[in-house]
C-alpha cells in the first residue's frame, strides 16, 4: 500500500512530478499510472438453513454429477462467483469481489493465518 509514494520518495517516478517536489531523480517512470494495490478484507457468513455436503466424493454427489452435471463436483472448488464493478472515481472496473463457500467441517479450505502489522481490533 502506498507503493507509488514510496517509489517517488526514493526518486523513482515521473521526472516533472519529482522535480516539482524537489526529489532527486533516479529513474523516470510512470509510477502510479496503473496502480493496482490489492487491499483485502474477509467476511464470514454462516447459514443454518442451507446444507452443503462436506463430502463431495460420496455416491449421491457422483451420481448427480454424472446424470445432471450438477452438485458439488460440478463446481470449480470453493470459488463460486467473481464480480468486477466500477467505482464512481474510475472509468474502468476497479473493484474485484470474489465469493466463496466452504462446507461445514471442511478440511480442504484455504488457511488464513495471522498477518503481521494488521490489527484485529475495531477502530473508530
trRosetta pair geometry for C-beta under 8 A, 3 or more apart (Angstrom, degrees):
i j d omega theta_ij theta_ji phi_ij phi_ji
1 37 5.4 78 -107 -159 59 142
1 39 6.8 57 -91 -79 115 93
2 5 4.4 -41 -178 39 92 120
2 6 5.9 97 122 -25 88 94
2 37 8.0 47 -16 -92 31 148
3 6 5.8 -59 -148 37 31 110
3 7 6.2 28 158 -17 67 108
3 32 7.8 170 90 -82 84 76
3 35 7.5 165 60 -134 109 92
3 37 6.5 177 4 -84 111 100
4 7 5.7 -58 -146 40 31 110
4 8 6.0 25 159 -16 68 110
4 13 7.2 87 -170 -107 81 115
4 31 4.8 142 -137 148 84 98
4 32 3.3 46 -114 -71 150 107
4 35 6.1 -54 -34 -94 127 117
5 8 5.9 -58 -142 40 27 106
5 9 6.2 26 159 -17 64 108
6 9 6.0 -56 -146 38 27 109
6 10 6.5 21 153 -13 61 112
7 10 5.7 -69 -155 42 30 109
7 12 4.3 -72 178 78 92 108
7 13 5.9 130 117 -59 97 93
7 29 7.8 -64 157 70 135 124
7 31 4.8 -158 97 -141 137 148
7 32 8.0 -167 56 -37 125 90
8 11 7.6 93 -171 -41 32 9
8 12 6.7 -99 -81 73 34 56
8 13 3.8 28 -105 -40 84 152
8 17 7.0 -56 -140 115 130 119
8 18 6.3 -156 -161 -88 88 93
8 21 7.6 58 157 49 115 157
8 23 6.7 96 162 80 75 168
8 31 5.8 -172 -60 86 89 148
8 32 7.7 -15 -40 -20 121 125
9 23 6.7 -125 -132 -123 34 143
10 26 6.7 -39 134 13 76 144
11 18 6.6 80 -139 -151 50 147
11 23 5.8 -160 -93 154 63 102
11 24 5.3 -25 -109 91 123 71
11 25 5.7 139 -169 -150 92 18
11 26 3.4 91 116 -9 119 100
11 27 7.2 96 124 19 84 62
12 26 5.5 -44 -66 67 69 111
12 27 4.8 9 -122 55 81 100
12 29 5.8 0 177 32 84 120
12 31 6.0 108 124 -61 82 140
13 17 5.9 -78 135 77 117 119
13 18 5.2 138 75 -54 106 111
13 23 7.8 37 45 90 123 139
13 27 8.0 95 4 83 32 70
13 28 7.7 -31 94 -136 31 39
13 29 6.2 -56 -107 63 19 76
13 31 4.1 -70 -111 28 76 129
13 32 7.5 17 -132 5 104 107
14 17 4.2 66 77 14 105 113
14 18 6.6 172 82 -11 52 87
14 28 6.8 41 -142 -159 30 74
14 29 7.3 -87 -62 83 48 36
14 30 6.2 43 -73 -110 94 48
14 31 6.7 -129 -20 31 73 81
15 18 6.1 -65 -147 40 25 105
15 19 6.1 25 159 -21 65 110
15 25 5.7 15 -122 -109 75 145
15 28 4.4 -10 -49 -117 100 113
16 19 5.9 -55 -146 35 27 112
16 20 6.4 31 154 -22 62 108
17 20 5.8 -55 -152 33 29 114
17 21 6.7 14 154 -6 63 110
18 21 5.9 -66 -150 45 33 103
18 23 4.3 -88 -164 71 88 103
18 24 7.6 -49 158 82 121 13
18 25 5.3 125 96 -83 145 81
19 22 7.6 38 -179 -72 31 27
19 23 7.8 -91 -63 51 21 65
19 25 7.2 -14 -61 -46 79 114
25 28 6.3 10 -167 -65 127 79
30 33 4.2 -20 155 1 109 137
30 34 7.7 63 115 -3 111 88
32 35 5.0 2 -153 -59 57 112
42 112 6.8 -8 -49 -117 169 167
47 50 4.4 31 104 25 137 101
52 72 7.1 118 -175 -85 91 114
52 101 6.3 107 -19 150 177 133
52 103 4.5 -130 103 -102 101 90
52 104 7.5 136 61 4 83 78
53 56 6.5 135 101 -76 106 56
53 58 6.9 -100 173 27 144 126
53 60 7.9 171 -73 79 166 117
53 61 6.3 -139 76 -64 151 126
53 72 6.0 -105 64 -27 101 144
53 103 6.4 -34 101 -130 27 149
54 103 3.8 180 -93 124 71 132
54 104 5.9 -94 -57 71 125 58
54 105 4.9 -24 -104 74 176 93
54 106 5.2 -147 -144 -74 105 70
55 58 4.9 67 115 -30 111 106
55 61 7.5 -169 107 0 67 141
56 61 5.3 -142 -157 149 52 163
56 71 7.8 149 -143 143 89 98
56 72 3.9 -124 -115 116 109 131
56 73 5.6 150 175 -65 108 73
57 61 7.0 -30 -39 68 4 128
57 62 7.1 28 -164 -51 43 108
58 61 5.3 88 62 13 75 103
58 62 7.2 -147 98 -5 36 92
59 62 5.7 -59 -146 40 34 110
59 63 6.0 34 158 -21 69 107
60 63 5.8 -56 -147 37 28 111
60 64 6.3 29 155 -19 64 107
61 64 5.7 -52 -144 37 32 112
61 65 6.4 31 156 -18 64 106
61 71 5.0 174 -148 157 74 138
61 72 5.3 -29 -146 43 131 104
61 73 5.6 126 155 -19 102 107
62 65 5.8 -57 -149 38 30 110
62 66 6.2 24 157 -15 66 110
62 73 6.6 70 -97 -25 48 159
63 66 5.9 -59 -143 40 29 107
63 67 6.0 12 165 -6 66 115
64 67 6.4 -64 -137 46 23 100
64 68 5.7 -38 -174 41 63 110
64 70 5.6 -74 159 79 100 83
64 71 3.9 94 105 -38 129 143
64 73 7.6 143 79 31 91 108
65 68 7.4 -74 -112 61 13 68
65 69 6.4 37 -163 -120 54 29
65 70 6.8 -141 -96 60 48 35
65 71 5.2 -98 -59 55 78 117
65 73 4.0 -37 -74 74 150 125
65 74 5.6 -178 -121 -48 92 87
68 71 7.5 98 73 -15 107 97
69 74 5.6 101 166 -108 59 131
70 74 5.3 -66 -135 5 19 153
71 74 5.6 103 56 6 55 102
72 75 5.9 -45 -160 11 42 116
72 103 7.9 -4 -116 -51 138 134
75 78 7.9 68 138 -69 132 16
75 80 6.7 -38 -148 -98 121 81
76 79 5.8 -41 91 68 104 96
78 100 4.3 36 143 -167 97 109
78 101 6.1 -152 -157 62 73 48
78 102 5.7 5 -132 -77 126 73
78 109 6.5 90 -80 -128 152 76
78 110 7.1 -122 56 -17 159 98
79 82 7.1 13 177 -52 114 95
79 98 6.1 -48 -136 -172 99 114
79 99 7.8 106 -157 77 56 47
79 100 5.4 -43 -95 -98 44 92
80 99 5.5 -58 67 101 93 91
80 100 6.2 143 8 -118 86 34
80 101 5.6 35 -22 -1 137 99
81 97 7.8 -9 115 114 95 97
81 98 7.1 159 88 -157 58 47
81 99 4.2 8 56 46 103 112
82 96 7.4 -16 -168 -170 91 85
82 97 7.1 158 -158 87 43 60
82 98 5.4 -12 -105 -105 73 76
82 99 7.8 -150 -68 21 34 73
83 96 7.5 158 84 -157 54 41
83 97 4.3 -4 58 58 101 107
83 98 7.8 -172 23 -76 69 33
83 99 7.7 42 -3 -13 104 103
84 93 3.8 36 160 178 105 153
84 95 7.3 145 -159 79 48 55
84 96 5.7 -11 -105 -105 73 70
84 97 7.9 -162 -72 25 29 72
85 93 6.0 123 72 -138 9 91
85 95 4.9 -25 66 68 86 108
85 97 7.2 23 5 -2 107 109
86 90 5.5 -133 -160 83 86 97
86 91 7.3 -8 -156 -173 135 12
86 92 6.4 -173 -111 113 110 16
86 93 5.1 -86 -67 -94 75 47
86 94 6.3 68 -132 14 55 81
86 95 7.3 179 -92 21 12 92
87 90 5.4 69 55 17 83 100
87 94 5.5 -62 14 65 100 113
87 95 5.7 99 -45 -27 95 116
89 94 7.5 -61 76 52 90 154
90 93 7.6 82 108 -152 133 1
90 94 4.2 106 11 -14 169 135
93 96 7.4 85 148 -73 107 74
100 110 7.9 27 133 4 164 125
102 106 5.1 -124 178 36 89 147
102 109 4.4 35 -135 -110 133 133
102 110 7.8 -111 -81 23 134 78
103 106 4.7 114 65 -56 79 110
106 109 4.8 91 107 -36 123 107
115 118 4.5 18 94 28 109 125
119 123 7.4 62 89 -30 138 118
